[in-house]
Amino acid sequence: MSSPRSTRDTRTPRRPAPARGAQAARMALRGESVRHEPFLAFGRTNWMLMGAGALAAILGYVLLSRGDITLAPILLVAGYCALIPLGIVWRERPKRESKPGAPGGE
């Protein structure tokens, strides 16, 4: 019984590609400036959505303390499960330049 043939070429070992972080670390060690694009860049819309979520949650707790069992849970769920997460993941779409002759263009 023969063993299955390997599809990997063993003559030339492949080196893994360096990660982006490794290149940034090398630049920093050389004293060069390293710029990173922020992972979560919050704009005005993000802060408005998160603020509305916090406000809805606070209002939900106030109503809950006063005995309201209908609107309070709705506000709490909307704040915690919809508005705050939406505020975290929301990204503005880049504005497209309109071309002459295109609909909406000049």
N, CA and C of each residue as an Amber inpcrd file, in Angstrom:
protein
   318
   0.8550000  -1.1680000   0.0000000   0.0000000   0.0000000   0.0000000
   0.8990000   1.2290000   0.0000000   0.6620000   2.1390000  -0.9000000
   1.5000000   3.3250000  -0.9870000   0.8600000   4.4840000  -0.2350000
   1.7170000   5.3700000   0.2580000   1.1980000   6.5180000   1.0070000
   0.7510000   7.6000000   0.0410000  -0.2390000   8.3960000   0.4200000
  -0.7010000   9.4620000  -0.4770000   0.3910000  10.5060000  -0.6660000
   0.4520000  11.0200000  -1.8450000   1.4630000  11.9900000  -2.1980000
   1.1250000  13.3600000  -1.6140000   2.1250000  14.0290000  -1.0900000
   1.9230000  15.3500000  -0.5160000   1.9030000  16.3920000  -1.6270000
   0.9850000  17.3310000  -1.5420000   0.9070000  18.3870000  -2.5590000
   1.8170000  19.5540000  -2.2350000   2.4140000  19.5280000  -1.0710000
   3.2810000  20.6290000  -0.6580000   4.7020000  20.3930000  -1.1720000
   5.3010000  21.4200000  -1.7220000   6.6620000  21.3430000  -2.2190000
   7.6060000  21.5530000  -1.0460000   8.4420000  20.5630000  -0.7390000
   9.3220000  20.6500000   0.4230000  10.6820000  21.2470000   0.0810000
  10.9520000  21.5430000  -1.1910000  12.2550000  22.0770000  -1.5720000
  12.4240000  23.5330000  -1.1730000  11.3930000  24.3210000  -1.2780000
  11.4970000  25.7420000  -0.9470000  10.5400000  26.0570000   0.1890000
  11.0480000  26.1700000   1.3990000  10.1490000  26.4910000   2.5210000
   9.6140000  27.9120000   2.3770000   8.3450000  28.0610000   2.6340000
   7.7030000  29.3840000   2.5230000   7.7160000  30.0510000   3.8700000
   8.0840000  31.3210000   3.8720000   8.0400000  32.1050000   5.0910000
   6.6960000  32.8140000   5.1580000   6.0830000  32.8560000   6.3270000
   4.8100000  33.5690000   6.4240000   5.0270000  35.0640000   6.1940000
   4.0460000  35.6880000   5.5880000   4.1110000  37.1260000   5.3260000
   4.0660000  37.8740000   6.6570000   4.8760000  38.9080000   6.8050000
   4.8500000  39.6530000   8.0690000   3.5240000  40.3710000   8.2460000
   3.0910000  40.3870000   9.4540000   1.8320000  41.0680000   9.7660000
   2.0420000  42.5730000   9.7120000   0.9550000  43.2980000   9.5460000
   1.0590000  44.7600000   9.5160000   1.6170000  45.3040000  10.8160000
   1.2880000  44.6510000  11.8990000   1.7800000  45.0940000  13.1990000
   3.2860000  44.9480000  13.3140000   3.8380000  43.9060000  12.6790000
   5.2840000  43.7040000  12.7320000   6.0040000  44.8300000  12.0020000
   5.4710000  45.2530000  10.8790000   6.0850000  46.3540000  10.1420000
   6.0130000  47.6450000  10.9590000   4.9070000  47.8840000  11.6110000
   4.7660000  49.0740000  12.4360000   5.7300000  49.0310000  13.6230000
   5.9360000  47.8410000  14.1870000   6.8620000  47.7150000  15.3110000
   8.2970000  48.0120000  14.8590000   8.6650000  47.5110000  13.6800000
  10.0110000  47.7920000  13.1690000  10.2030000  49.2820000  12.9310000
   9.1880000  49.9490000  12.3810000   9.2880000  51.3860000  12.1350000
   9.4160000  52.1460000  13.4560000   8.6800000  51.7260000  14.4660000
   8.7330000  52.4030000  15.7560000  10.0940000  52.2080000  16.4160000
  10.6720000  51.0150000  16.2680000  11.9850000  50.7640000  16.8510000
  13.0750000  51.5860000  16.1630000  12.8760000  51.8880000  14.8840000
  13.8380000  52.7290000  14.1640000  13.6490000  54.2020000  14.4860000
  12.6090000  54.5290000  15.2110000  12.3480000  55.9170000  15.5750000
  11.5000000  56.6590000  14.5660000  10.9550000  55.9550000  13.5900000
  10.0910000  56.5880000  12.6000000   8.6810000  56.7270000  13.1680000
   7.9740000  57.7120000  12.6740000   6.6080000  57.8980000  13.1660000
   5.6930000  56.8490000  12.5360000   4.7920000  56.3480000  13.3300000
   3.8570000  55.3180000  12.8980000   2.4580000  55.8750000  13.0550000
   1.6800000  55.8530000  11.9870000   0.2980000  56.3370000  12.0340000
  -0.6420000  55.1720000  11.8130000  -1.6350000  55.0960000  12.6600000
  -2.6530000  54.0570000  12.5400000  -3.9990000  54.7150000  12.3200000
  -4.8050000  54.0860000  11.4930000  -6.1830000  54.5460000  11.3460000
  -6.9560000  54.0040000  12.5330000  -7.7180000  54.8500000  13.2150000
  -8.4320000  54.3660000  14.4050000  -9.4280000  53.2760000  14.0430000
  -9.5070000  52.2710000  14.9020000 -10.4160000  51.1550000  14.6660000
 -11.8710000  51.6060000  14.7870000 -12.1540000  52.3830000  15.7950000
 -13.4970000  52.9100000  15.9880000 -13.4140000  54.4270000  15.9830000
 -13.7270000  55.0310000  14.8750000 -13.7140000  56.4820000  14.7760000
 -15.1620000  56.9580000  14.8710000 -15.5130000  57.5120000  16.0150000
 -16.8870000  57.9410000  16.2270000 -17.0890000  59.3480000  15.7110000
 -18.1510000  59.5220000  14.9490000 -18.5360000  60.8320000  14.4580000
 -19.7660000  61.3270000  15.2100000 -20.3300000  62.4030000  14.7050000
 -21.4920000  63.0020000  15.3550000 -22.6760000  62.0370000  15.4040000
 -22.9110000  61.3130000  14.3160000 -24.0460000  60.3830000  14.2670000
 -23.8830000  59.2800000  15.3070000 -22.6390000  58.7690000  15.4560000
 -22.3990000  57.7210000  16.4470000 -22.7280000  58.2080000  17.8510000
 -22.2440000  59.4000000  18.1960000 -22.4830000  59.9320000  19.5370000
 -23.9660000  60.2130000  19.7640000 -24.6660000  60.6630000  18.7290000
 -26.1050000  60.9220000  18.8680000 -26.8650000  59.6150000  19.1230000
 -26.5240000  58.5570000  18.3870000 -27.2060000  57.2740000  18.5880000
 -26.9090000  56.6940000  19.9730000 -25.6650000  56.7650000  20.3970000
 -25.3280000  56.2380000  21.7280000 -25.9540000  57.0860000  22.8340000
 -26.0120000  58.3880000  22.6390000 -26.6620000  59.2560000  23.6220000
 -28.1530000  58.9850000  23.7040000 -28.7900000  58.7680000  22.5440000
 -30.2180000  58.4410000  22.5410000 -30.4610000  57.1010000  23.2240000
 -29.5430000  56.1470000  23.0270000 -29.6730000  54.8520000  23.6940000
 -29.5320000  54.9740000  25.2000000 -28.5700000  55.7740000  25.6500000
 -28.3950000  55.9860000  27.0910000 -29.6040000  56.7020000  27.6770000
 -30.1140000  57.6970000  26.9650000 -31.2920000  58.4270000  27.4320000
 -32.5160000  57.5080000  27.5120000 -32.6770000  56.6380000  26.5030000
 -33.7980000  55.6990000  26.5250000 -33.6710000  54.7340000  27.7010000
 -32.4560000  54.2800000  27.9850000 -32.2600000  53.3580000  29.1010000
 -32.5430000  54.0510000  30.4330000 -32.0710000  55.2690000  30.5980000
 -32.3200000  56.0110000  31.8450000 -33.8060000  56.2540000  32.0290000
 -34.4710000  56.6730000  30.9690000 -35.9170000  56.8940000  31.0430000
 -36.6510000  55.5870000  31.3380000 -36.1730000  54.4900000  30.7750000
 -36.7680000  53.1850000  31.0540000 -36.6440000  52.8060000  32.5120000
 -35.4680000  53.0580000  33.1180000 -35.2950000  52.7610000  34.5380000
 -36.1540000  53.6600000  35.4150000 -36.2940000  54.9390000  35.0400000
 -37.1430000  55.8480000  35.8180000 -38.5940000  55.3690000  35.7710000
 -39.0660000  55.0190000  34.5800000 -40.4480000  54.5310000  34.4600000
 -40.6280000  53.2090000  35.1990000 -39.5960000  52.3610000  35.1680000
 -39.6820000  51.0820000  35.8610000 -39.7650000  51.2830000  37.3750000
 -39.0500000  52.2720000  37.8940000 -39.0960000  52.5300000  39.3330000
 -40.4460000  53.0840000  39.7660000 -41.1650000  53.6840000  38.8350000
 -42.4940000  54.2230000  39.1540000 -43.6060000  53.2040000  38.9370000
 -43.2440000  51.9920000  38.4900000 -44.2420000  50.9300000  38.3670000
 -44.7610000  50.7000000  36.9610000 -44.2550000  51.3850000  35.9670000
 -44.7120000  51.1770000  34.5890000 -44.0860000  49.8960000  34.0560000
 -44.9260000  48.9400000  33.6880000 -44.3850000  47.6780000  33.1890000
 -44.6790000  47.4790000  31.7070000 -45.1000000  48.5240000  31.0170000
 -45.3450000  48.3840000  29.5790000 -44.3090000  49.1550000  28.7620000
 -44.1400000  50.4320000  29.0240000 -43.2280000  51.2520000  28.2330000
 -41.7820000  51.1070000  28.6910000 -41.5630000  50.8720000  29.9710000
 -40.1950000  50.7970000  30.5100000 -39.3800000  49.6750000  29.8560000
 -39.8840000  48.4500000  29.7600000 -39.0850000  47.4050000  29.1090000
 -38.8130000  47.6810000  27.6330000 -39.7660000  48.3170000  26.9680000
 -39.5680000  48.6520000  25.5580000 -38.4180000  49.6420000  25.4130000
 -38.3930000  50.6520000  26.2810000 -37.3140000  51.6330000  26.2290000
 -35.9660000  51.0070000  26.5950000 -35.9430000  50.1260000  27.5670000
 -34.7030000  49.4730000  27.9570000 -34.1480000  48.6000000  26.8300000
 -35.0070000  47.8360000  26.2070000 -34.5600000  46.9860000  25.1000000
 -34.1170000  47.8380000  23.9200000 -34.8660000  48.8780000  23.6010000
 -34.4880000  49.7470000  22.4830000 -33.1510000  50.4240000  22.7460000
 -32.9320000  50.8520000  23.9800000 -31.6720000  51.5210000  24.3040000
 -30.4930000  50.5800000  24.2800000 -30.6060000  49.4600000  24.9990000
 -29.4770000  48.5450000  25.1400000 -29.2520000  47.6540000  23.9190000
 -30.3110000  47.2400000  23.2590000 -30.1660000  46.2630000  22.1740000
 -30.1930000  46.8660000  20.7840000 -30.6110000  48.1100000  20.6460000
 -30.6870000  48.7000000  19.3110000 -29.8400000  49.9630000  19.1880000
 -30.1290000  50.9620000  19.9870000 -29.4950000  52.2690000  19.7770000
 -28.0090000  52.2970000  20.1430000 -27.6430000  51.7680000  21.2890000
 -26.2290000  51.8080000  21.6840000 -25.3720000  50.9430000  20.7520000
 -25.7510000  49.6890000  20.4480000 -24.9360000  48.9220000  19.4910000
 -24.9000000  49.5510000  18.1000000 -26.0040000  50.1300000  17.6650000
 -26.0230000  50.7970000  16.3690000 -25.0790000  51.9950000  16.3680000
 -25.0190000  52.7140000  17.4780000 -24.0960000  53.8330000  17.5850000
 -22.6390000  53.3960000  17.5290000 -22.3460000  52.1940000  18.0030000
 -20.9730000  51.6960000  17.9870000 -20.5600000  51.2590000  16.5860000
 -21.4310000  50.5920000  15.8670000 -21.0390000  50.0250000  14.5720000
 -21.3530000  50.9170000  13.3730000 -22.0670000  52.0090000  13.5670000
 -22.4620000  52.8830000  12.4570000 -21.2360000  53.5060000  11.7970000
 -21.1900000  53.4560000  10.4710000 -20.1260000  54.1130000   9.7110000
 -20.7580000  54.9840000   8.6480000 -20.2090000  56.1730000   8.5080000
 -20.6890000  57.0710000   7.4780000 -20.2370000  56.5610000   6.1220000
 -21.0980000  56.6450000   5.1370000 -20.7170000  56.2610000   3.7860000
 -19.9200000  57.3860000   3.1460000 -18.8700000  57.0440000   2.4130000
 -18.1220000  58.1130000   1.7440000 -18.9960000  58.7670000   0.6800000
 -18.8820000  60.0860000   0.5980000 -19.7030000  60.8100000  -0.3700000
 -19.1320000  60.6140000  -1.7610000 -20.0230000  60.2570000  -2.6920000
 -19.5970000  60.0730000  -4.0750000 -19.6540000  61.4020000  -4.8010000
 -18.6730000  61.5950000  -5.6480000 -18.6790000  62.8040000  -6.4590000
 -19.5970000  62.5700000  -7.6480000 -20.4470000  63.5350000  -7.9460000
 -21.3440000  63.3880000  -9.0660000 -20.6280000  63.7760000 -10.3460000
 -20.8630000  62.9850000 -11.3760000 -20.2220000  63.2350000 -12.6680000
 -21.1710000  64.0740000 -13.5240000 -20.6130000  64.9210000 -14.3840000
 -21.4600000  65.6930000 -15.2950000 -22.2410000  64.7530000 -16.2020000
 -23.5010000  65.0340000 -16.3640000 -24.3490000  64.2210000 -17.2240000
 -25.0420000  63.0890000 -16.4830000 -24.5970000  62.7730000 -15.2850000
 -25.2300000  61.7160000 -14.4930000 -26.4410000  62.3140000 -13.7790000
 -27.4090000  61.4730000 -13.4150000 -28.5640000  61.9860000 -12.6730000
 -28.1120000  62.6480000 -11.3710000 -28.5210000  63.8510000 -11.1560000
 -28.1350000  64.5820000  -9.9670000 -26.8650000  65.3760000 -10.1840000
 -26.1930000  65.1800000 -11.3140000 -24.9640000  65.9020000 -11.6100000
 -25.2540000  67.1410000 -12.4300000 -24.2320000  67.9030000 -12.7170000
 -24.4430000  69.1290000 -13.4830000 -23.9930000  68.9630000 -14.9040000
